[in-house]
Every structure is written in C-alpha cells, then in structure tokens.
Amino acid sequence: MRPTLPACVLTTLAILACGCGGDTGEPEPLTLASVTDQVSDCGGFTRVTLQAAEPVPTPAYCDAEVLRWAYEPGTQTLTVTNTRVTLNCCGLHSMDLSCTTQGCTATETDAPQEGGLRCRCSCVYDFQVAASPFAAAVIPLTLARDVTDDVASPAIVWSGMIDLAAGSGSVVIDAEPVPMGCEPPVI
C-alpha cells in the first residue's frame, strides 16, 4: 500500500508550485506608442487648447491650480494639462506619463539648473503631456510632482478616476490663489 499525504499538505504544495512562477506581483507596464510633453515658460502657456468644452467652469487662472484632461477618440490620444503650478523660477521642467494595467501616473519633474542653482523667486508653470493609444474607458490617474532636490519628493498631488468617454474634464488641485507674480496667460 502506498502512503498518502494529507489533503492540507497537497493543497500547500499546489499553492507553492503555482506561486513560484514568474509573477512578481508588480503591475505590468503598458506600451504607449507616443508620449510628448510640453512645459511653459514662467507665466504659463499663452494658449491652452483642450479638445472639448469643459463640463464645469473652472476658476480663473491665478485663483487655482487646475488639472485638465481631454480625450480625442479619433487618434485615441489622452492629453493631461496641469495649469498654474507654482515652482522655483530656476529649474529644469518636464512631464511624463507612464501606465500599467492598474492605471496611469503623470509625473511633473522640477530639477535644479546645472550646478544645482535655484532662485529666490517663484513662478507659475503649465505642464502638459499627450499620449496614445488609449481606448475610451474609465482609468485611474495619479498626478505626481518630483522636485528632485526636495527630500519629501516625489509627492502625489492628486489621484482619481477619469472617464475618457466623457471627452474632457477638470479638477481643482489647489484652490489657494497665487498672491503675487501671477498674471493670466493670453488666450
């Protein structure tokens, strides 16, 4: 007669055998065919163009930092724009969008200029990234800001769901007006 293993031992061995595969538990990155970014000079973009009208009016430019998004179904392009971001005037700026099977993260980067130089003033900037292809769906979006010489960075600025089928939308990130040094861009 052949000895048998208890059912709990067999179950444990089956779980261990399945768990030893290549799955690291990390979300799989998604391949985006095109990602382009644009960052304004101090003072913001002279013209911020979104694909569709915003369903809810947003505050005046200097009154709030606003995250806007627009989806163009014909090209399957998602454009994410964050306006009136207050940062040090002396910095190198960029924006990137990365996606996994669990959502997308738009990251604004602010790094010191060559030699680590910073100024004693703040400016407002607009960050924009456009990427494709995206199917019209509800996706999780996180906005992160990485001020590379700040030990508390990167930081999540906003996180939520956006419905690409709606065409466009916006959310107020910071409702505190800029007290000095902000002039609305020419539209």
C-alpha positions in Angstrom: 0.0 0.0 0.0 1.3 3.4 -1.0 1.3 6.1 1.7 -0.8 9.2 1.0 -0.2 12.8 2.0 -2.9 14.7 4.0 -5.1 17.0 1.9 -3.7 20.1 3.6 -0.1 19.2 2.6 -1.2 18.6 -1.0 -3.0 22.0 -1.1 0.0 23.7 0.3 2.3 22.1 -2.2 -0.1 23.1 -5.0 -0.1 26.7 -3.8 3.6 26.9 -3.6 4.1 25.3 -7.0 1.8 27.9 -8.6 3.4 30.8 -6.6 6.9 30.0 -7.9 6.3 31.2 -11.4 7.5 34.5 -12.9 4.7 36.6 -11.4 6.4 39.3 -9.3 3.1 40.8 -8.1 4.0 44.1 -9.9 1.5 45.6 -12.4 2.5 45.0 -16.0 3.6 48.2 -17.8 1.5 49.2 -20.8 3.2 50.3 -24.0 2.3 53.8 -25.2 3.1 54.4 -28.9 3.6 58.1 -28.4 4.3 60.3 -25.4 5.1 64.0 -25.8 5.4 66.7 -23.2 5.4 70.4 -23.1 6.2 72.8 -20.2 5.5 76.5 -20.4 7.9 79.3 -19.6 7.3 81.2 -16.4 3.8 82.6 -16.7 2.0 79.6 -18.3 1.1 78.7 -21.8 -0.1 81.6 -24.0 -2.9 79.3 -25.1 -4.1 76.1 -23.5 -6.2 74.2 -26.0 -8.4 71.3 -24.9 -10.3 69.1 -27.4 -13.7 69.6 -25.9 -15.6 72.1 -23.8 -15.3 71.6 -20.1 -18.5 70.4 -18.5 -17.9 72.5 -15.4 -16.4 76.0 -15.4 -13.0 76.3 -13.7 -11.6 79.1 -11.6 -9.7 82.0 -13.1 -6.0 81.1 -13.9 -4.3 82.7 -10.9 -7.1 81.6 -8.5 -6.4 77.8 -8.6 -4.1 75.1 -9.9 -6.3 73.0 -12.2 -5.7 69.6 -13.7 -7.4 69.3 -17.1 -7.7 66.3 -19.4 -9.0 65.8 -22.9 -9.5 62.7 -25.0 -9.5 62.6 -28.8 -11.2 59.3 -29.8 -10.1 59.6 -33.5 -6.4 59.4 -32.5 -7.0 57.7 -29.2 -4.9 60.5 -27.6 -5.2 61.5 -23.9 -3.9 65.0 -23.1 -3.3 65.9 -19.5 -2.6 69.5 -18.6 -1.9 70.9 -15.1 -2.1 74.7 -15.0 -0.7 77.3 -12.6 1.9 75.0 -10.9 4.0 77.2 -8.5 7.7 76.3 -8.5 11.1 77.9 -8.1 11.8 80.1 -11.1 15.2 78.4 -11.7 14.6 74.8 -12.7 14.5 72.3 -15.5 11.0 71.0 -16.0 9.4 68.0 -17.8 6.3 65.8 -17.6 6.0 62.1 -18.3 3.1 59.7 -18.4 3.5 56.0 -17.6 0.8 53.4 -17.4 0.4 49.9 -16.0 -2.5 47.5 -16.0 -3.6 49.3 -12.8 -3.7 52.9 -14.1 -1.6 55.9 -15.3 0.7 58.3 -13.5 1.5 61.7 -14.9 4.8 63.0 -13.2 5.9 66.6 -13.3 9.6 66.9 -12.6 11.4 70.1 -11.3 15.1 69.7 -11.1 17.8 72.4 -10.2 19.5 74.0 -13.2 23.1 73.0 -14.0 25.2 73.3 -10.9 22.2 73.0 -8.5 21.2 76.6 -8.8 17.9 77.9 -7.5 16.4 81.4 -7.4 14.8 83.4 -4.6 11.5 83.6 -6.5 8.6 81.5 -7.6 6.9 81.3 -11.0 3.8 79.6 -12.3 4.2 76.9 -15.0 1.8 74.8 -17.0 2.7 71.1 -17.6 1.2 69.1 -20.4 1.6 65.5 -21.7 -0.2 63.8 -24.6 -0.1 60.0 -25.1 -1.7 57.4 -27.2 -3.2 54.9 -27.8 -6.0 54.8 -25.2 -9.4 53.2 -25.5 -12.3 55.2 -24.3 -12.7 53.9 -20.8 -12.6 54.9 -17.1 -9.0 54.9 -16.0 -7.2 55.6 -12.7 -5.0 58.7 -13.0 -2.4 59.9 -10.5 -0.6 63.2 -10.7 2.8 63.2 -9.0 5.3 66.0 -8.6 9.0 65.3 -8.2 11.0 68.3 -7.0 14.3 66.4 -7.2 16.2 68.5 -4.6 13.3 68.2 -2.0 13.6 65.2 0.4 9.8 64.9 0.6 9.6 64.3 -3.2 8.1 62.8 -5.2 4.7 63.5 -3.8 1.2 62.5 -5.0 -0.7 65.7 -5.9 -3.9 64.1 -6.9 -5.4 60.7 -7.6 -8.8 59.7 -9.0 -10.7 58.2 -11.9 -11.2 59.9 -15.3 -13.8 58.9 -17.9 -12.3 59.2 -21.3 -15.7 58.6 -22.9 -16.8 62.0 -21.5 -14.2 63.7 -23.8 -12.8 66.1 -21.2 -12.8 67.1 -17.6 -11.0 69.1 -14.9 -10.4 69.1 -11.1 -9.1 71.8 -8.9 -5.8 70.7 -7.3 -5.1 73.8 -5.2 -7.8 76.4 -4.6 -5.4 78.9 -2.9 -4.8 81.9 -5.2 -1.3 83.0 -6.0 -0.9 86.3 -4.1 1.9 87.8 -6.2 3.6 87.2 -9.5 0.8 85.6 -11.4 -0.8 87.1 -14.5 -3.4 85.2 -16.6 -1.9 83.9 -19.9 -3.2 85.5 -23.0 -5.9 83.3 -24.5 
